[in-house]
């Protein structure tokens, strides 16, 4: 599945935590640790030699940790030159034939707002590789803790039934380990309550078909749910690990707010979305929803690209 993984690090505490999770990525065999050095805009001269040596030295500990898991590991510190950092990350990912890029995200709380760094934002927005944005709980003593012992153990997967929007589902089919998946469809527009209800029932039938297809591929626990943003947060679904609290208004408005809230309700270990599609609402494309979820979610977010570079 994700045999070759590139971990982009800036040596912050958020990036350092990624190493402790990399071994949980399904199918992983090879890891490239990458640090991209860039020249400050206010710096007139720059000799990166010492910085490159320092970066390579900082990779020694995480490299040994990953090698102890039986993984093949290489570490690279490179200059960005005249290219933006995100383009250099994408280039190295191409060179290494990476199946997945993993990056950290800085944040405070759901209410205060999460900060997704500019480099991570650009990789998310313009990148072509599957992307995993990691997040952690920050404890009172400042230490960081994973949301779940296994990142892929309880996955919330919003779907819009478009061909391009199936990228995340197709990735999940390849996971060869026990996981739970909650398929979610958001219905947000209708002329009448009856129309909304009809669309919800249709979506539920489609989710059940997706559920049957998933169960035929791998041994996983699959539950389904359809949520209406208009009809008082009414839901249809198979239950299981989902437990709707019936909250009428999500903390964050729109489709992204419902997705983020649902991840909290079911205590998801990850949110998996496709990067492109027709849109969960007529006025919002999946791309914009993915961007907002990745920027504001409190859980790790996996972005499955519908089209990847070879």
VEXPA-528396 format. One record per atom (N, C-alpha, C, CB): x, y, z; residue in one letter. Coordinates in steps of 0.05 Angstrom, whole numbers, padded with zeros to 5 digits, always signed. Glycine has a CB too. Layout:
% residues N
XYZa;...
***
This chain:
% residues 310
+00016-00024+00000x;+00000+00000+00000x;+00017+00025+00000x;-00019+00000+00024x;+00030+00031+00023x;+00048+00054+00025x;+00076+00043+00030x;+00039+00074+00047x;+00088+00030+00010x;+00114+00018+00014x;+00136+00038+00018x;+00121+00000-00009x;+00135+00060+00003x;+00156+00081+00004x;+00143+00107+00015x;+00169+00086-00024x;+00153+00115+00038x;+00142+00139+00052x;+00163+00160+00055x;+00130+00130+00079x;+00156+00185+00048x;+00174+00207+00053x;+00163+00224+00077x;+00176+00225+00027x;+00180+00228+00096x;+00173+00243+00120x;+00188+00270+00118x;+00180+00228+00146x;+00172+00292+00114x;+00184+00319+00113x;+00185+00330+00141x;+00167+00337+00094x;+00209+00338+00149x;+00212+00347+00177x;+00226+00375+00178x;+00229+00327+00193x;+00217+00391+00197x;+00230+00416+00202x;+00243+00416+00230x;+00211+00440+00200x;+00243+00392+00242x;+00255+00387+00268x;+00240+00400+00291x;+00284+00397+00268x;+00215+00408+00286x;+00199+00418+00308x;+00189+00394+00324x;+00174+00435+00297x;+00177+00399+00348x;+00167+00377+00364x;+00145+00362+00350x;+00158+00387+00391x;+00130+00376+00333x;+00108+00363+00318x;+00120+00344+00297x;+00090+00384+00304x;+00141+00353+00284x;+00154+00335+00264x;+00168+00312+00277x;+00174+00351+00248x;+00180+00317+00300x;+00194+00295+00314x;+00175+00272+00322x;+00208+00306+00339x;+00151+00279+00328x;+00131+00259+00337x;+00124+00240+00314x;+00106+00272+00348x;+00127+00249+00289x;+00119+00233+00266x;+00134+00206+00266x;+00124+00248+00240x;+00159+00207+00273x;+00176+00183+00272x;+00164+00161+00289x;+00204+00190+00282x;+00151+00168+00311x;+00140+00147+00329x;+00115+00134+00317x;+00133+00159+00356x;+00105+00145+00295x;+00080+00135+00283x;+00085+00121+00256x;+00060+00157+00280x;+00108+00127+00244x;+00113+00118+00217x;+00111+00088+00214x;+00141+00127+00208x;+00120+00073+00235x;+00119+00044+00233x;+00091+00032+00232x;+00133+00032+00257x;+00070+00049+00238x;+00042+00039+00238x;+00030+00042+00210x;+00026+00055+00258x;+00044+00055+00191x;+00033+00059+00165x;+00032+00032+00150x;+00050+00079+00148x;+00009+00024+00140x;+00005-00002+00127x;+00024-00006+00103x;-00023-00006+00117x;+00038-00029+00103x;+00055-00036+00080x;+00082-00022+00079x;+00041-00031+00056x;+00089-00006+00098x;+00114+00010+00096x;+00139-00008+00096x;+00115+00029+00119x;+00157-00002+00078x;+00183-00016+00076x;+00206+00003+00076x;+00183-00033+00051x;+00203+00026+00063x;+00225+00045+00060x;+00216+00073+00069x;+00235+00046+00031x;+00234+00087+00082x;+00228+00114+00092x;+00250+00133+00083x;+00225+00115+00123x;+00242+00156+00073x;+00261+00178+00067x;+00255+00201+00086x;+00259+00187+00037x;+00274+00208+00103x;+00272+00231+00121x;+00283+00255+00106x;+00287+00226+00148x;+00268+00276+00104x;+00276+00299+00088x;+00273+00325+00104x;+00259+00301+00063x;+00294+00341+00102x;+00293+00368+00112x;+00302+00387+00090x;+00311+00372+00138x;+00285+00407+00084x;+00291+00426+00063x;+00300+00452+00076x;+00266+00430+00045x;+00324+00461+00069x;+00335+00486+00079x;+00329+00508+00059x;+00366+00483+00084x;+00322+00531+00069x;+00316+00553+00051x;+00330+00578+00061x;+00286+00558+00048x;+00336+00595+00042x;+00350+00621+00049x;+00329+00641+00058x;+00366+00631+00024x;+00334+00654+00080x;+00317+00675+00090x;+00316+00698+00070x;+00325+00684+00117x;+00292+00710+00067x;+00289+00732+00049x;+00306+00757+00057x;+00260+00740+00046x;+00312+00759+00083x;+00327+00782+00092x;+00357+00777+00094x;+00317+00790+00120x;+00365+00752+00087x;+00393+00745+00087x;+00406+00752+00061x;+00397+00715+00094x;+00427+00767+00062x;+00441+00775+00037x;+00460+00753+00027x;+00457+00801+00041x;+00473+00740+00046x;+00491+00718+00040x;+00484+00694+00057x;+00521+00726+00044x;+00490+00671+00046x;+00483+00646+00061x;+00501+00624+00052x;+00454+00638+00056x;+00514+00612+00072x;+00531+00589+00067x;+00518+00565+00081x;+00561+00593+00076x;+00504+00548+00066x;+00488+00527+00079x;+00503+00503+00089x;+00467+00518+00059x;+00529+00502+00084x;+00544+00478+00091x;+00540+00469+00120x;+00573+00483+00087x;+00543+00487+00139x;+00540+00480+00167x;+00512+00472+00174x;+00548+00504+00185x;+00492+00485+00162x;+00464+00478+00166x;+00458+00450+00156x;+00445+00498+00153x;+00469+00443+00133x;+00465+00416+00122x;+00477+00395+00140x;+00478+00414+00094x;+00501+00400+00151x;+00514+00381+00169x;+00497+00378+00195x;+00543+00391+00176x;+00487+00401+00205x;+00471+00400+00229x;+00445+00384+00225x;+00464+00428+00238x;+00432+00388+00202x;+00407+00374+00196x;+00413+00344+00193x;+00395+00384+00170x;+00434+00336+00179x;+00440+00308+00177x;+00446+00295+00204x;+00464+00304+00157x;+00459+00310+00221x;+00465+00300+00248x;+00439+00296+00264x;+00484+00319+00263x;+00420+00314+00261x;+00394+00312+00275x;+00378+00288+00265x;+00378+00337+00271x;+00383+00278+00242x;+00369+00255+00231x;+00379+00228+00242x;+00370+00255+00201x;+00402+00228+00255x;+00415+00203+00263x;+00397+00187+00282x;+00441+00209+00277x;+00385+00201+00302x;+00369+00187+00322x;+00343+00176+00309x;+00361+00206+00345x;+00327+00192+00295x;+00303+00180+00283x;+00309+00159+00262x;+00286+00202+00270x;+00332+00161+00248x;+00340+00141+00229x;+00345+00114+00242x;+00365+00150+00213x;+00359+00114+00265x;+00364+00090+00279x;+00338+00078+00290x;+00384+00095+00302x;+00320+00095+00300x;+00295+00085+00311x;+00279+00071+00289x;+00279+00109+00322x;+00278+00082+00265x;+00262+00069+00244x;+00276+00044+00234x;+00259+00089+00221x;+00303+00044+00233x;+00317+00020+00224x;+00313-00003+00244x;+00347+00027+00222x;+00309+00004+00269x;+00304-00017+00289x;+00278-00031+00284x;+00305-00005+00317x;+00260-00019+00268x;+00235-00032+00261x;+00237-00049+00236x;+00213-00010+00257x;+00261-00051+00225x;+00266-00067+00201x;+00261-00052+00176x;+00248-00091+00202x;+00260-00025+00177x;+00254-00009+00154x;+00281+00000+00141x;+00237+00015+00161x;+00280+00003+00115x;+00303+00015+00100x;+00300+00045+00101x;+00304+00004+00070x;+00320+00059+00112x;+00318+00087+00117x;+00341+00103+00104x;+00316+00093+00147x;+00334+00125+00092x;+00354+00144+00083x;+00346+00172+00092x;+00357+00143+00052x;+00366+00189+00098x;+00361+00216+00107x;+00373+00236+00088x;+00371+00220+00136x;+00359+00257+00082x;+00368+00277+00064x;+00363+00305+00075x;+00355+00274+00036x;+00383+00322+00073x;+00380+00350+00078x;+00388+00364+00053x;+00397+00360+00103x;+00370+00380+00041x;+00375+00393+00015x;+00368+00422+00016x;+00359+00379-00007x;+00380+00437-00002x;+00374+00466-00005x;+00350+00469-00023x;+00398+00482-00015x;+00333+00488-00017x;+00310+00493-00035x;+00319+00509-00060x;+00288+00507-00020x;+00341+00523-00057x;+00350+00540-00080x;+00329+00562-00085x;+00354+00523-00105x;+00323+00565-00111x;+00303+00585-00118x;+00275+00574-00118x;+00309+00596-00146x;+00272+00548-00112x;+00245+00536-00112x;+00232+00538-00084x;+00247+00507-00120x;+00206+00541-00083x;+00192+00540-00058x;+00197+00513-00044x;+00161+00545-00061x;+00195+00512-00018x;+00201+00487-00004x;+00182+00465-00012x;+00198+00493+00026x;+00157+00471-00016x;+00138+00450-00023x;+00144+00437-00049x;+00109+00461-00023x;+00155+00452-00068x;+00163+00441-00094x;+00187+00422-00091x;+00169+00463-00114x;+00205+00429-00073x;+00228+00411-00068x;+00218+00385-00055x;+00249+00425-00051x;+00199+00387-00037x;+00188+00363-00024x;+00175+00345-00045x;+00168+00370-00003x;+00160+00357-00063x;+00147+00342-00085x;+00168+00330-00103x;+00128+00360-00101x;+00189+00344-00109x;+00210+00334-00127x;+00224+00310-00115x;+00231+00356-00133x;+00232+00312-00089x;+00245+00289-00076x;+00226+00265-00074x;+00254+00297-00048x;+00200+00271-00069x;+00180+00249-00068x;+00178+00236-00095x;+00152+00260-00060x;+00180+00251-00117x;+00181+00239-00144x;+00206+00222-00147x;+00180+00261-00165x;+00229+00233-00140x;+00254+00219-00143x;+00254+00193-00128x;+00278+00237-00134x;+00243+00193-00104x;+00242+00169-00087x;+00218+00151-00093x;+00242+00177-00058x;+00202+00159-00112x;+00177+00144-00119x;+00160+00139-00094x;+00185+00117-00132x;+00157+00159-00078x;+00142+00157-00053x;+00112+00152-00058x;+00146+00182-00036x;+00101+00134-00043x;+00072+00129-00044x;+00057+00148-00025x;+00067+00100-00036x;+00072+00160-00006x;+00058+00177+00014x;+00078+00197+00025x;+00047+00159+00037x;+00069+00222+00028x;+00084+00242+00042x;+00071+00246+00069x;+00085+00270+00026x;+00087+00247+00090x;+00077+00251+00117x;+00089+00277+00128x;+00084+00227+00136x;+00071+00294+00138x;+00080+00320+00149x;+00065+00325+00176x;+00075+00343+00129x;+00076+00342+00193x;+00064+00349+00218x;+00048+00375+00215x;+00084+00351+00240x;+00030+00380+00234x;+00015+00404+00235x;+00016+00416+00263x;-00015+00399+00226x;+00019+00442+00264x;+00019+00455+00290x;-00010+00463+00297x;+00037+00480+00290x;-00017+00463+00323x;-00044+00471+00329x;-00048+00476+00359x;-00063+00450+00321x;-00071+00488+00365x;-00077+00495+00393x;-00103+00480+00402x;-00081+00525+00396x;-00126+00487+00390x;-00150+00474+00398x;-00171+00478+00376x;-00161+00484+00425x;-00192+00462+00377x;-00213+00465+00357x;-00226+00493+00358x;-00235+00443+00361x;-00228+00504+00382x;-00241+00530+00385x;-00223+00553+00379x;-00252+00532+00413x;-00198+00551+00386x;-00179+00572+00381x;-00168+00572+00352x;-00155+00570+00400x;-00172+00550+00339x;-00163+00548+00311x;-00136+00534+00309x;-00162+00575+00299x;-00134+00517+00289x;-00109+00503+00285x;-00093+00517+00263x;-00114+00474+00277x;-00067+00515+00266x;-00049+00528+00247x;-00035+00506+00230x;-00028+00546+00261x;-00041+00506+00204x;-00027+00488+00186x;-00005+00504+00173x;-00046+00475+00165x;+00020+00496+00177x;+00043+00512+00167x;+00041+00517+00137x;+00068+00497+00173x;+00054+00538+00128x;+00052+00546+00100x;+00063+00524+00081x;+00067+00572+00095x;+00084+00510+00089x;+00095+00489+00072x;+00075+00466+00070x;+00122+00479+00083x;+00064+00457+00093x;+00044+00436+00092x;+00020+00444+00076x;+00036+00428+00121x;+00012+00469+00079x;-00011+00480+00064x;-00007+00478+00034x;-00017+00509+00072x;+00017+00485+00025x;+00023+00485-00003x;+00025+00456-00014x;+00048+00500-00009x;+00037+00438+00002x;+00038+00410-00007x;+00009+00399-00009x;+00054+00393+00013x;-00008+00407+00010x;-00036+00399+00009x;-00050+00410-00015x;-00050+00408+00035x;-00046+00435-00020x;-00061+00449-00042x;-00050+00442-00070x;-00059+00479-00038x;-00024+00440-00073x;-00013+00436-00100x;+00000+00409-00105x;+00007+00458-00104x;+00003+00393-00084x;+00017+00368-00087x;+00002+00347-00103x;+00023+00357-00060x;+00017+00326-00111x;+00005+00305-00127x;+00007+00278-00113x;+00019+00303-00154x;+00021+00277-00091x;+00024+00251-00076x;+00004+00249-00054x;+00053+00249-00065x;-00003+00224-00047x;-00019+00220-00023x;-00006+00233+00000x;-00024+00190-00018x;-00022+00246+00017x;-00011+00262+00039x;-00024+00255+00066x;-00014+00292+00033x;-00008+00251+00086x;-00018+00246+00113x;-00008+00269+00131x;-00008+00218+00124x;-00027+00284+00141x;-00021+00306+00160x;-00027+00296+00188x;-00039+00332+00153x;-00006+00295+00204x;-00008+00284+00231x;-00016+00305+00251x;+00019+00271+00239x;-00031+00297+00270x;-00038+00314+00293x;-00037+00297+00318x;-00066+00328+00289x;-00034+00311+00341x;-00032+00297+00367x;-00047+00313+00388x;-00003+00293+00375x;-00053+00300+00410x;-00064+00313+00433x;-00040+00326+00448x;-00079+00294+00452x;-00043+00351+00456x;-00023+00364+00472x;-00032+00363+00501x;-00018+00394+00463x;-00017+00349+00518x;-00024+00345+00546x;-00017+00370+00562x;-00010+00321+00557x;-00026+00371+00587x;-00022+00394+00604x;+00008+00399+00609x;-00036+00389+00631x;+00024+00377+00609x;+00052+00381+00615x;+00068+00387+00589x;+00064+00356+00627x;+00054+00392+00567x;+00067+00399+00542x;+00074+00375+00525x;+00091+00414+00548x;+00072+00351+00536x;+00079+00327+00520x;+00056+00322+00500x;+00083+00303+00538x;+00063+00307+00479x;+00044+00301+00458x;+00037+00272+00457x;+00055+00310+00430x;+00012+00266+00452x;+00002+00239+00452x;-00015+00233+00428x;-00015+00234+00478x;-00012+00209+00416x;-00027+00201+00393x;-00057+00198+00401x;-00017+00175+00381x;-00074+00203+00381x;-00103+00199+00387x;-00110+00170+00390x;-00119+00212+00364x;-00096+00153+00377x;-00103+00125+00378x;-00077+00108+00375x;-00123+00117+00356x;-00075+00086+00389x;-00051+00069+00387x;-00044+00062+00358x;-00053+00044+00403x;-00065+00058+00341x;-00060+00052+00313x;-00075+00072+00296x;-00070+00023+00306x;-00060+00087+00280x;-00072+00108+00264x;-00095+00099+00246x;-00051+00122+00248x;-00093+00075+00235x;-00112+00066+00216x;-00134+00048+00229x;-00098+00051+00193x;-00136+00049+00255x;-00155+00031+00269x;-00184+00039+00267x;-00147+00028+00297x;-00189+00065+00265x;-00217+00075+00264x;-00218+00099+00245x;-00227+00082+00293x;-00224+00094+00220x;-00222+00114+00199x;-00250+00125+00192x;-00209+00102+00175x;-00252+00152+00193x;-00276+00165+00183x;-00271+00172+00154x;-00283+00191+00200x;-00289+00162+00136x;-00285+00166+00107x;-00309+00180+00095x;-00279+00139+00093x;-00309+00206+00092x;-00331+00220+00078x;-00329+00214+00048x;-00329+00251+00083x;-00352+00209+00036x;-00353+00202+00007x;-00375+00219-00007x;-00359+00172+00003x;-00371+00224-00033x;-00390+00239-00049x;-00400+00223-00073x;-00378+00266-00058x;-00391+00198-00075x;-00400+00180-00096x;-00390+00186-00124x;-00430+00179-00096x;-00373+00206-00128x;-00361+00212-00154x;-00338+00193-00159x;-00352+00241-00156x;-00331+00190-00184x;-00309+00172-00191x;-00283+00182-00179x;-00306+00170-00222x;-00277+00208-00181x;-00253+00219-00170x;-00253+00218-00139x;-00250+00248-00179x;-00277+00219-00128x;-00280+00219-00099x;-00276+00191-00087x;-00306+00230-00091x;-00270+00171-00103x;-00267+00144-00093x;-00238+00138-00086x;-00276+00124-00114x;-00220+00157-00089x;-00191+00152-00084x;-00186+00141-00056x;-00175+00177-00088x;-00199+00153-00036x;-00195+00145-00008x;-00206+00117-00004x;-00208+00164+00011x;-00229+00111-00015x;-00241+00084-00013x;-00222+00063-00025x;-00268+00083-00027x;-00210+00069-00049x;-00192+00051-00062x;-00167+00045-00046x;-00185+00061-00090x;-00158+00066-00032x;-00135+00062-00014x;-00142+00043+00009x;-00124+00088-00004x;-00165+00048+00021x;-00174+00032+00043x;-00177+00002+00036x;-00201+00042+00054x;-00185-00003+00011x;-00188-00030+00002x;-00162-00046+00003x;-00199-00031-00026x;-00139-00031+00001x;-00113-00044+00000x;-00101-00048+00028x;-00094-00028-00016x;-00114-00039+00049x;-00103-00042+00076x;-00106-00071+00085x;-00117-00022+00095x;-00085-00084+00090x;-00085-00112+00099x;-00081-00114+00129x;-00064-00128+00083x;-00097-00101+00144x;-00096-00103+00173x;-00124-00097+00184x;-00075-00085+00186x;-00131-00107+00207x;-00158-00102+00218x;-00163-00072+00223x;-00162-00117+00244x;-00184-00061+00211x;-00190-00033+00216x;-00221-00030+00216x;-00178-00015+00194x;-00230-00007+00227x;-00258+00000+00226x;-00261+00025+00209x;-00270+00004+00254x;-00281+00025+00191x;-00285+00047+00173x;-00314+00057+00177x;-00280+00039+00144x;-00317+00083+00180x;-00344+00095+00181x;-00348+00112+00156x;-00347+00112+00207x;-00365+00103+00138x;-00371+00117+00113x;-00392+00139+00119x;-00381+00098+00091x;-00386+00163+00111x;-00403+00186+00117x;-00411+00201+00092x;-00390+00205+00137x;-00437+00206+00088x;-00446+00223+00067x;-00461+00246+00078x;-00464+00207+00047x;-00455+00270+00068x;-00468+00295+00079x;-00487+00305+00057x;-00446+00316+00086x;-00512+00308+00065x;-00532+00320+00047x;-00539+00348+00057x;-00558+00302+00046x;-00534+00368+00040x;-00536+00395+00051x;-00555+00413+00036x;-00510+00406+00051x;-00569+00404+00015x;-00585+00422+00000x;-00610+00408-00011x;-00570+00434-00023x;-00633+00421-00008x;-00658+00410-00018x;-00680+00431-00017x;-00666+00385-00003x;-00699+00430-00036x;-00720+00450-00036x;-00740+00445-00013x;-00735+00448-00063x;-00745+00420-00007x;-00764+00413+00014x;-00753+00392+00033x;-00791+00404+00002x;-00765+00388+00055x;-00757+00368+00074x;-00760+00340+00061x;-00773+00369+00100x;-00780+00337+00045x;-00785+00311+00031x;-00762+00305+00012x;-00812+00311+00017x;-00753+00326-00002x;-00731+00322-00021x;-00705+00315-00006x;-00726+00348-00038x;-00700+00328+00016x;-00676+00322+00032x;-00678+00293+00041x;-00673+00341+00056x;-00701+00285+00050x;-00705+00257+00060x;-00700+00237+00038x;-00733+00254+00072x;-00710+00243+00014x;-00706+00225-00008x;-00677+00223-00016x;-00723+00234-00033x;-00663+00245-00015x;-00634+00244-00022x;-00618+00229-00001x;-00623+00273-00024x;-00627+00231+00024x;-00613+00217+00045x;-00617+00187+00042x;-00623+00226+00073x;-00641+00178+00036x;-00646+00150+00032x;-00631+00139+00008x;-00676+00145+00028x;-00629+00155-00013x;-00613+00146-00037x;-00584+00144-00030x;-00617+00166-00060x;-00574+00163-00014x;-00546+00162-00006x;-00540+00138+00012x;-00538+00188+00009x;-00559+00131+00029x;-00556+00109+00047x;-00554+00083+00031x;-00579+00107+00067x;-00570+00080+00010x;-00569+00056-00007x;-00541+00054-00021x;-00591+00057-00029x;-00531+00077-00030x;-00505+00077-00043x;-00483+00070-00023x;-00499+00105-00055x;-00485+00080+00002x;-00465+00074+00022x;-00466+00044+00029x;-00471+00090+00048x;-00489+00032+00030x;-00491+00004+00035x;-00478-00013+00013x;-00520-00005+00038x;-00480-00003-00012x;-00467-00017-00034x;-00436-00014-00031x;-00475-00005-00061x;-00427+00009-00023x;-00398+00013-00018x;-00389-00005+00005x;-00392+00042-00012x;-00405-00007+00025x;-00399-00024+00048x;-00395-00053+00039x;-00421-00022+00070x;-00414-00063+00023x;-00412-00091+00014x;-00387-00095-00003x;-00437-00098-00003x;-00380-00075-00019x;-00356-00077-00036x;-00331-00078-00018x;-00354-00054-00055x;-00330-00061+00002x;-00307-00060+00020x;-00304-00087+00035x;-00309-00038+00040x;-00326-00097+00045x;-00325-00122+00060x;-00317-00146+00043x;-00352-00127+00073x;-00321-00144+00016x;-00314-00165-00002x;-00284-00165-00007x;-00329-00163-00028x;-00271-00141-00003x;-00242-00139-00009x;-00224-00146+00015x;-00236-00110-00018x;-00231-00135+00038x;-00215-00140+00061x;-00232-00144+00086x;-00196-00116+00066x;-00220-00155+00106x;-00235-00161+00131x;-00234-00136+00149x;-00224-00186+00146x;-00254-00120+00146x;-00256-00096+00162x;-00284-00092+00172x;-00246-00071+00146x;-00287-00076+00193x;-00313-00069+00204x;-00322-00043+00190x;-00312-00065+00235x;-00344-00043+00177x;-00354-00020+00163x;-00381-00011+00173x;-00355-00025+00132x;-00385+00014+00180x;-00410+00025+00187x;-00416+00049+00168x;-00411+00034+00217x;-00441+00056+00166x;-00449+00078+00147x;-00466+00098+00161x;-00463+00066+00122x;-00466+00122+00150x;-00483+00143+00161x;-00487+00165+00141x;-00471+00155+00187x;-00512+00175+00139x;-00518+00198+00122x;-00528+00220+00141x;-00540+00191+00100x;-00517+00244+00137x;-00524+00266+00154x;-00535+00289+00137x;-00499+00276+00170x;-00556+00301+00147x;-00568+00324+00134x;-00560+00349+00150x;-00598+00322+00131x;-00547+00368+00137x;-00540+00393+00150x;-00564+00411+00154x;-00519+00407+00134x;-00585+00407+00137x;-00608+00424+00138x;-00630+00413+00157x;-00620+00427+00111x;-00633+00387+00158x;-00656+00376+00173x;-00649+00370+00202x;-00665+00350+00159x;-00639+00391+00216x;-00634+00387+00244x;-00614+00366+00250x;-00659+00381+00258x;-00594+00362+00232x;-00573+00343+00236x;-00585+00314+00239x;-00557+00349+00261x;-00605+00309+00223x;-00618+00283+00223x;-00599+00263+00210x;-00645+00283+00207x;-00600+00238+00219x;-00581+00218+00208x;-00596+00192+00201x;-00560+00212+00228x;-00584+00179+00180x;-00591+00151+00174x;-00565+00135+00176x;-00605+00148+00146x;-00566+00110+00184x;-00541+00095+00184x;-00544+00068+00197x;-00520+00110+00196x;-00521+00053+00196x;-00521+00026+00207x;-00511+00025+00236x;-00504+00009+00190x;-00504+00049+00247x;-00495+00049+00275x;-00467+00038+00277x;-00513+00032+00292x;-00463+00018+00294x;-00436+00008+00298x;-00420+00027+00315x;-00422+00003+00272x;-00396+00035+00305x;-00379+00052+00321x;-00389+00081+00321x;-00351+00051+00311x;-00408+00088+00304x;-00418+00115+00304x;-00438+00119+00326x;-00430+00122+00276x;-00439+00143+00337x;-00459+00149+00358x;-00465+00179+00356x;-00448+00142+00386x;-00484+00186+00339x;-00491+00214+00335x;-00503+00225+00360x;-00511+00217+00312x;-00494+00249+00368x;-00504+00263+00391x;-00528+00281+00385x;-00482+00279+00405x;-00535+00282+00359x;-00558+00298+00351x;-00554+00328+00354x;-00581+00290+00366x;-00530+00338+00351x;-00524+00366+00354x;-00534+00381+00329x;-00494+00372+00359x;-00550+00402+00333x;-00563+00415+00310x;-00543+00432+00294x;-00585+00432+00319x;-00524+00444+00308x;-00505+00462+00294x;-00476+00454+00300x;-00510+00491+00302x;-00461+00446+00281x;-00433+00439+00286x;-00417+00463+00295x;-00420+00428+00261x;-00395+00459+00310x;-00378+00480+00319x;-00368+00497+00295x;-00355+00470+00336x;-00360+00483+00274x;-00351+00496+00249x;-00373+00492+00229x;-00324+00484+00239x;-00382+00513+00216x;-00404+00511+00197x;-00396+00497+00172x;-00415+00538+00191x;-00416+00487+00156x;-00411+00475+00130x;-00404+00446+00132x;-00389+00489+00117x;-00399+00434+00109x;-00393+00406+00107x;-00368+00399+00124x;-00388+00398+00078x;-00348+00416+00122x;-00323+00410+00137x;-00329+00409+00167x;-00302+00431+00131x;-00348+00426+00177x;-00355+00426+00205x;-00368+00400+00213x;-00373+00449+00211x;-00385+00390+00196x;-00399+00364+00202x;-00378+00341+00203x;-00421+00359+00182x;-00360+00341+00184x;-00339+00320+00183x;-00322+00321+00208x;-00322+00323+00158x;-00313+00345+00215x;-00296+00348+00239x;-00311+00340+00264x;-00286+00377+00241x;-00336+00348+00266x;-00352+00341+00290x;-00356+00311+00291x;-00379+00356+00289x;-00362+00299+00269x;-00367+00270+00268x;-00342+00255+00277x;-00376+00261+00240x;-00318+00264+00268x;-00293+00252+00277x;-00290+00252+00307x;-00269+00265+00263x;-00299+00275+00319x;-00298+00277+00348x;-00318+00258+00361x;-00304+00305+00357x;-00342+00256+00350x;-00363+00239+00362x;-00355+00210+00363x;-00389+00243+00347x;-00343+00200+00341x;-00337+00172+00340x;-00308+00166+00349x;-00340+00161+00312x;-00294+00187+00358x;-00266+00185+00367x;-00249+00172+00345x;-00264+00168+00393x;-00251+00183+00321x;-00236+00172+00298x;-00206+00175+00302x;-00245+00186+00272x;-00191+00155+00293x;-00162+00157+00294x;-00151+00172+00269x;-00150+00129+00296x;-00168+00175+00249x;-00160+00188+00224x;-00184+00195+00208x;-00141+00170+00208x;-00182+00217+00192x;-00201+00224+00172x;-00189+00220+00145x;-00211+00254+00175x;-00201+00204+00128x;-00190+00198+00101x;-00209+00210+00080x;-00187+00168+00096x;-00198+00228+00063x;-00214+00241+00042x;-00200+00239+00016x;-00219+00270+00050x;-00216+00241-00006x;-00205+00243-00033x;-00201+00272-00040x;-00224+00229-00053x;-00180+00278-00055x;-00172+00305-00060x;-00189+00319-00082x;-00144+00307-00068x;-00204+00304-00097x;-00219+00316-00119x;-00246+00302-00122x;-00204+00315-00145x;-00265+00316-00132x;-00291+00304-00137x;-00312+00325-00144x;-00300+00289-00112x;-00337+00317-00146x;-00357+00336-00155x;-00367+00355-00133x;-00381+00321-00166x;-00362+00347-00108x;-00369+00365-00086x;-00391+00353-00069x;-00378+00391-00096x;-00389+00356-00042x;-00410+00346-00024x;-00434+00365-00023x;-00398+00342+00004x;-00429+00390-00030x;-00451+00409-00033x;-00449+00421-00061x;-00450+00431-00011x;-00471+00431-00072x;-00470+00442-00098x;-00451+00466-00099x;-00498+00451-00107x;-00449+00481-00077x;-00433+00505-00078x;-00405+00501-00066x;-00446+00527-00063x;-00397+00476-00060x;-00370+00472-00049x;-00358+00447-00061x;-00372+00468-00018x;-00335+00450-00073x;-00321+00427-00084x;-00308+00410-00063x;-00301+00435-00105x;-00302+00385-00069x;-00289+00368-00049x;-00261+00379-00043x;-00286+00339-00060x;-00248+00391-00063x;-00222+00403-00058x;-00223+00423-00036x;-00212+00415-00083x;-00242+00441-00036x;-00244+00461-00015x;-00251+00449+00012x;-00264+00483-00023x;-00268+00429+00012x;-00275+00415+00037x;-00251+00401+00048x;-00298+00395+00032x;-00236+00387+00031x;-00211+00374+00040x;-00192+00394+00052x;-00198+00359+00017x;-00189+00417+00039x;-00171+00437+00049x;-00179+00447+00076x;-00170+00461+00029x;-00205+00452+00080x;-00214+00463+00105x;-00213+00442+00127x;-00243+00473+00103x;-00219+00416+00121x;-00217+00395+00141x;-00188+00391+00149x;-00229+00369+00130x;-00170+00390+00130x;-00141+00387+00136x;-00131+00410+00153x;-00125+00384+00111x;-00141+00434+00148x;-00132+00457+00162x;-00143+00459+00190x;-00139+00482+00147x;-00167+00449+00195x;-00180+00454+00220x;-00186+00430+00237x;-00206+00469+00215x;-00182+00406+00226x;-00188+00382+00241x;-00169+00378+00265x;-00187+00357+00223x;-00178+00364+00285x;-00160+00358+00308x;-00148+00330+00305x;-00176+00360+00334x;-00156+00315+00285x;-00147+00288+00281x;-00128+00287+00257x;-00171+00269+00276x;-00112+00266+00254x;-00096+00262+00230x;-00114+00261+00206x;-00079+00237+00232x;-00105+00272+00184x;-00120+00273+00159x;-00104+00260+00136x;-00129+00302+00152x;-00115+00240+00123x;-00103+00228+00100x;-00117+00238+00075x;-00105+00197+00102x;-00101+00250+00057x;-00112+00260+00032x;-00103+00241+00009x;-00103+00290+00026x;-00122+00227-00002x;-00117+00208-00024x;-00120+00223-00051x;-00135+00183-00023x;-00099+00224-00066x;-00100+00238-00092x;-00114+00221-00113x;-00071+00246-00101x;-00133+00233-00127x;-00147+00219-00148x;-00129+00215-00172x;-00172+00234-00156x;-00109+00232-00175x;-00090+00229-00197x;-00062+00234-00185x;-00096+00248-00221x;-00045+00214-00188x;-00017+00217-00178x;+00002+00216-00201x;-00011+00195-00158x;+00025+00228-00197x;+00047+00225-00216x;+00058+00197-00215x;+00070+00245-00210x;+00067+00187-00238x;+00078+00160-00238x;+00104+00159-00223x;+00082+00150-00267x;
***
